[in-house]
Amino acid sequence: QASLEDYEETVKKAKEAWKVWADIPAPKRGEIVRQIGDALRQKIKVLGSLVSLEMGKILVEGVGEVQEYVDVCDYAVGLSRMIGGPILPSERPGHALIEQWNPVGLVGIITAFNFPVAVYGWNSAIAMICGNACLWKGAPTTSLISVAVTKIIAKVLEDNNVPGAVCSLACGGAEIGTAMARDERMDLLSFTGSTKVGKQVALMVQERFGRSLLELGGNNAIIVFEDADLNLVIPSALFAAVGTAGQRCTTARRLFLHESVHDEVVEKLVKAYAQVRIGDPWDSDTLYGPLHTKEAVKMYLDAVEQAKQQGGSVVCGGKVINRPGNYVEPTIVTGLPHNAPIVHTETFAPILYVLKFKAEEEVFAWNNEVKQGLSSSIFTKDLGRIFRWLGPKGSDCGIVNVNIPTSGAEIGGAFGGEKHTGGGRESGSDSWKLYMRRST
């Protein structure tokens, strides 16, 4: 773990390394990022196993997460030859009006325990081709994977005669995170984590007029209309609610069912939940592993208790599983009103609140009434409804899905959300602009 003295030394080294990195042409930076992707590819199984061991997600998800970093490296290579601003008509004779993009300098990247590799990859690959150095602080509970990934990157950089400090790492807790947020030398701070901590980070960064990119909580809903294909709905709701043991920011936490299909969907979903194979995350048969910490188990139990007190019925799960590790039962709660306090609380655990609705207008409003605005999904065959959902009076989330679950993202699109999710965007589309400053 880094002390504040270690942190100070690391920032100085990263700032020095940036001077070298900024002088390298962007396509050449892209070539080095491509080599990082290849180096990760060669170690994908062992890194995936380490993610699974340290975080608790199943092996296929651990490997998939490293694959996402590999994919974003590939994406960044192409982007390194395409970054540019327009040359605009000047109103002055004999003049040119140019928009030039330059790197911000040093990008601080604070990532969360639940995606200890992919989120760093989204940020660092794009930040690097833009010409920035990176300083990473992973979650204190997933330090091994942070060290492993950084060692792989450092070797690639040094093989290209570039200082390893271009991708620096400071393991640590809130002390290091606070130092990063307050440090004027951090030209951009990208923070992924809870809304509560994100708000503190945002205020500290804003106080020094710094730039922040925030990826915070989600309270995501799936809406199932009367014309939905239930063969799609059941596996989608199951995957979105139970995948990663409910520890994704894009996990489905609210399932709105039209009153005409409510009972049928609940019955089928409970049967599907009973078939979820729970076990050791390293076992290839396992679909569902443990929660990350003992604290998470306590939060799960508290939320189940509150749901009962507020009028909910636990129709599936609701208990701790009697085996070593932080295992809890995937849980379905019915009968709560859409605005029950617990329904509006993001509990980072596999609890799904099933809610009944009558009409499109009310359920779109219910989707939007929570503080967070990350991901959302509807299941319907009605083309008019689909376009209303995608339009100005539809979902207010950053990720708006049709006939697919809330979880999962594609690197080609900008990933992030609105409102208390923080408004940040990472990975694809034009999110590269957040890692640069514009000169006109």
FENWO-V272238 format. One line per field, one symbol per residue. psi: psi as a letter, one per 40 degrees, with the letter a starting at -180 (. if undefined). A space follows every 50 residues. Layout:
psi = ???
//
This chain:
psi = ihidddddddddddddddddddehidddddddddddddddddeddddddd dddddeiidddddddddddddddddddddeeehiiihihiehheiihhhh hiidchhhhhiiddgedddddddddddddeeiiihhhiidefdddddddd dddddddddefhhdedgihhiiaddddddddeheehdhhhhhaidddddd dddddddefihihhgaiigiihhhideihdddddddddddddiffefiee ihdhhhhiddeddddddddddddeehhhahdeheehehaiididdddddd dddddddddeeihhehaeiihgiiifhihhhhhieiidehdddehhhgig hhhhihididdddddddeeidifciiiihiehdddddddeadebheidhh ihfiidiiihddihhaiibeeeeihibabfedddeiihh.
//
